């Protein structure tokens, strides 16, 4: 409550209100006394709320007895004159219901923000797709050829790492349309060995370490199965990406640009093709702990993602033709 008396010091104040009333409760201290002052104000349309009733509990009074007496007295009045039963259990239930509603509002607010974010991303993806409408059929043909070569590598256990690196460099859309439309290849630290570094039109960095699809992501020391360990090839790839990020100040530039002007880094290790259910589970665990900056991606996932991008281009084409 407002303190118009300079002799009264408000230690702390809290307010409760609904559509018609405001209840203010303050811990106060004056030259002669200390305690809790509570008052009720009624709201008026177009006017300032006006105080109606108030009461004061001194700090030396038996607060527990007073509060118990208040609850019992108020409950009896409501039962007697307004036929409403008010108990401590109901009060607790009401508070729980209020807490549930508050949590639900917070949750809904978060869901609303998530929907806005997803809509913004879809809008961005659609704009990127519209830029490459004319390439949709070429992309599909190229992806079919890419997938065939990957599968042959896995079946024949043939290492095609260098071929994969060259293909991705020449077809950056395989990594996502944001890596193709108005994006550019970068190589800012020749002392570190990183396969692909792409800067998107949005200023985001994609750092890729590509291994051959026929290589295993995990291995087990026991022939009978047991714990899955990350393979040597993946371990080396992760080390190379982290070293590249460190040396080029990507990691230090998450909030502000480093000396190379790098910002928003995303590192990807491409390796393997199809995984067993156990391997998928372990990979999810690895990616959880590597997030948000680094992720291990199989070529199967890369190809599926690229097909979604092609479908997005087709959807953009349909929309474009409607607007013509």
N, C-alpha and C positions, 0 to 999 in steps of 0.2 A: 504494500500500500504506500502511497506517496507520503513522504515525511515532511510535513510543513512546520514541525516543531524542531528547532535546532538542538533542543535538549534531549530529544529521543534519538538513540542510535539503533538503526536496524541492522542486526547481525546477519540475518538471512530471511528471504521471503519466498513464498510459493503461492501459486494461483491455480484455482480450478474454475472452469466455467462451462456453461451450456448456452442454449439459445437465449435464455431469459435472465440468468443470474451469473454473478461472479463472486467467488469466495476467495478472500485473501487471508493468508496466515503468515505472520511475521514473528521471528524471534527478536525481541527488542530489549534495549537497556536504557534506563533513564538515570538521573542522578540519585533517585531514591529506590528504584525497584527494577527487577528483571523478570522476563517471562514471555509467554506467547499470546499475542493479540490476534484475534480472528474477527472478521466482519463480513457481512453479506451486502453486496451491492446489486441493485436492480438495473437492467439495461433499458434504455429508452431510445427509440428511433430518432436519429438526428440530434440526440443530446448525450452529454457525458453521463456515465453510470452514477447513480446516487446511492449513498450508504443507507441501509435500512436498519440492520441490527448488528450488534457486536458483543463479544465477551473476551475476558482476559483470564489466563491461568498463570498464577505466580510460580516462579521456579521452585519455591520451597513447599508448595502444596503437594498432596499425594496425587500425582498425575494418574496413576493406574486406577485408583478409586474413582476419580472424577470422570475419566474416559468410560469406565464401566457404567457409572451412573448415567452418563449422557446417552450411551447406547440403549440402556434399559428404558430410560425415560422417554427418549424419542421413539423407540419401538412401541412402547405402550400407548403413546399419543396417536401414532399412525394406525395402530390396531383399533383403538377406541373411536376415533373421530373420522378416519378415512378408510377403514377396513383394509388396511395394507399391513402385511406381516413383514417386519424387518428384523432379521437375525444376523449374528456374526457369520454364520455359514453362507447366508445369502450375500452378505457384503464381500466375503472372500470369493464367492462364485462370480459376482459382478466384476470384481477386479480381474479375475482370471479371464473373463470374457472380453474385458477391455484390452488386456494384454494380448490376447489372441487376435483381436481386431487390429491392434497396432502392428503386430508382426505380419499380419496378412497385407496391410497397407504397404509396409516396407518391402515385402516380397513382391507385391504387384508392381511397386515402383521399379524394383530391379528388373522384373520381367519386361516392363515397358521400355526401359533403357536398352535391354538386350534386343527387343524387337526393332527398336530404332537403329541399333548398330547393324543388325542383320539386313534391314532394309537399305541402309546406306551402302553396305558392302555389295548387295545385289544390284543396286543402282550403278555403282562403280563398275562392277563386272559387265553389266549390260552395255555401258558406254564403251568399254574396251572391246567388247564383242562387235559392236557396230563399226569399229575401225577396221576390222579384218573380215568383213562379210564375204568379200570376193575370194578369200583364201580357204573357205570352209572345205571344199571338195579336195583341194590339194593337201590340207591338213589331215583329212580322213585317210587319204591314200598313203600319205607318209607315215601316219600312225600305224596303219595295218602292216606296212613293211617293217617298221621299227619293232612292233610286237612279234612278228614272225622271226626276226633276227634274234631277239631276246630269248624266245622259246627254244630256238635251235641251239643257242649257247648253253642253255640249261640242260637240254636233252643230251647233247654231245659233250658236256662238261668242258666247253671251250672258253678260254679267257678272251673277251672282246673289249677289255677296258678302254683301250685307246680309241677304238671305233665308237664306243658309246660317248666318250668325251667330245669327240668331233661332231657327232650327230646332234648332241644337245647344244653345243655352241652354235651350230648352224640352224637349229630349230628351237630357239629359246621358248617358244610357246608351249613346248612339252612341260616346262616348269610352271606354266600359268600364263594367261594372256598379259598380266601386268609385267612379265619378263620379256614380252615381245613388242607390245605397242609403245613406241617412242622410248624404249629402254636401250641400254647400251652396255657392252662388255667393258669390264674394268680389270686392270692389273696394276695395283698400286704398290705392291711390295714384292719385287722380283726375288728377294732373298728367301721367301717362303714359297713352298710348293702347294698351291691350291689350284684345283682343276678349273673351276668356273666362278667368276664373280660378276654378277649382273646388277646394275643399278636401274631400278624401275623409274617410270615417268613420275612416280610419287615420291622419289627420293629415297626409297627403301632399298636395302642391300640384300641380295640373295647370294650366299656363298655356298658352293656345291663341291663336295668331294664324291666323285663317281668311281665306284668299283665295279668289277665285272658281275653281271647278274647270276652267273653260275656259282659264285662263291657263297658259302654259308654265312648266315648272320651269327649263328650260335653253334656251339659244339658241346658235347658231353664227354667227360674224361672216362666215364664208364660205358662199356658196350651195352649194359643192361638199362641204360638211361640215367636218371638222376638229375642233379642240378645242371642247368644249362649255363655255359659261360660265353661271354662275348668273344667272337673270333679275333684272331690276330689282325686280320685285314681291317675290320671295323674299328678295332682299338687304335690302329695307326691313323686311320681316317679321322677319327674324333680328335686325336692329338694334333693333327695337321690343321684342322679347322680352328681349334682353340688357340693354337700358336699364331695362326694368321690373324684372328680377331685381336689377340693381345698385341701383336707387333704393329698392327695398323690402327690401333686405338679405337677399334670398334667397340670393345667391351667398356672402355672408359667413356664412350660417347653415347651411352644410352639416353641420357637426358640432355647433354650438350655435345656438340660436335668436337671430335678430337682433332689432332693436327692434320689429319688427312681429310677432314670434312665428312667423316663417316657417321651415319646415323641409322637407327632402326635395323640392326642386323638380324638376319635369319640364316642359320647354318643348316645344311641338309647333307646327310650321308646317304647316297644311293647304293644299295647293295642287295643281293638276293632276289628271289622271285616269289615263289609260293611258300608259305610257312605252315607248319602244323599248328593245331589249336594251342598246344603248350608253348610253342615258339611265339605265337601271336600274343599270348598272355604275358610272357616275359618281355617281349618288345614293348608292350604297353607300359610295363613297369619302368623300363629304361627311359622311354620317351617322357614319362611323367616326371622323372627326376632331372632329365635334360632340359625340360621346358623352362622358360618360353623361347629360348634363343637357338637351341639345337634340337634336331629330330632325325631319327633313322627312318628312312623310307625305302620300301621295296620297289622294284620295277613294276610289279603288279599294281601297286597303289598308284605309282606315277602314271601308268597307262590308263587306269580307270579314271583318274583325275583329268587326264588330257581328253578322254572321251566326253566327260561332262562339259569341258570347255567348248568342244565342238558342238555339242547339243545347245549350249548357250548361244553360240554364234548363229545357229539355225533359228533359234527363238528370236534373236535380234533381227535376223533377216525378215522373218514374218512380220514383226512389228514395224520394221522399216517400210516394207511394201504396203502395209495398211495406211501409213502416213503419207505415202507418195500421192 
